[in-house]
Amino acid sequence: MGIEIRPATTADRDAIWEIFREVIEPGDTYAFDPAMPREDALAFWMQPAAQVYVAERDAKILGSYFLKPNQPGLGAHVANAGYMVTPTARGLGIGRAMGEHSLTEARRLGFRAMQFNFVVATNEPAVKLWKQLGFEIVATLPGAFRHLSRGYVDAYVMYRSLVDG
Amino acid sequence: MGIEIRPATTADRDAIWEIFREVIEPGDTYAFDPAMPREDALAFWMQPAAQVYVAERDAKILGSYFLKPNQPGLGAHVANAGYMVTPTARGLGIGRAMGEHSLTEARRLGFRAMQFNFVVATNEPAVKLWKQLGFEIVATLPGAFRHLSRGYVDAYVMYRSLVDG
């Protein structure tokens, strides 16, 4: 596959922003305002509490993900993560490679579980991928996402234990 | 009951911090690090996106809650809120009064639903109150809270629609 995943550096900010901008623009997968400014986007994605990674193929950055505690202090043993793949590179296995990488990293960092707070129900490739990687839908949030072309659609909370196998 | 609920002002910061400190100290209801510094606590509770209120009785502040969007942009029509009552004033109906007030305020502000992301399952008075106010448990997050005296316990996601009755 030739996909390499490595920690992001400040030199990757332009590439990450380009992916972020393209992914949020249609308003179909992430709740971020499609007009979110670059600095706000990078401040969120590369926040101090997060580990940030990029996925490269042929030395080109095609995806990025962050990994961080989902809650502070007494909930910080459950990880949260977000993943983006540049639209022109979909279907190449980059999301799956980042998902698998993030589960390994989360275990290495000592997290006991991973939780996604807001998987848009109509984002079927994402829902399918997370199920294949062991996540379960633990909640359906009715109409919680205002899909820019479909209107109000559900979002899922998905959860996966990282302990006892 | 004589409970008055009003918007908080910067003059209420000391009272809010005192309640916050007392509520998080036992590590049994909120994920915040029990040693969270004052400035971090107030920066979270009184964040720019939040409406903040205090509950008074006999001109003494006994509780506070915030109301804010649970997600940015395309998820900002679902509210999130957090509530704290000073431990010595429990059982006086202050939590219930704030809960009812927050539902009215959320509707007034145009929110379509309200979501609690992390209700500790062993916090039975809170779970009971939110059920009485129309919230449903939509997810159980296994072991997601590290209760300081009981160890890992579940947390709930609770949700309530604010439209169509």
Interface residues (C-beta under 8 A of the other chain):
Chain A: G27 Y30 A31 F32 D33 P34 M36 Q71 P72 G73 L74 G75 A76 H77 V78 R112 A113 Q115 N117 F118 V138 A139 T140 L141 P142 G143 A144 F145 R146 H147 L148 Y152 A155 V157 Y159 S161
Chain B: G27 Y30 A31 F32 D33 P34 M36 Q71 P72 G73 L74 G75 A76 H77 V78 R112 A113 Q115 N117 F118 V138 A139 T140 L141 P142 G143 A144 F145 R146 H147 L148 Y152 A155 V157 Y159 S161
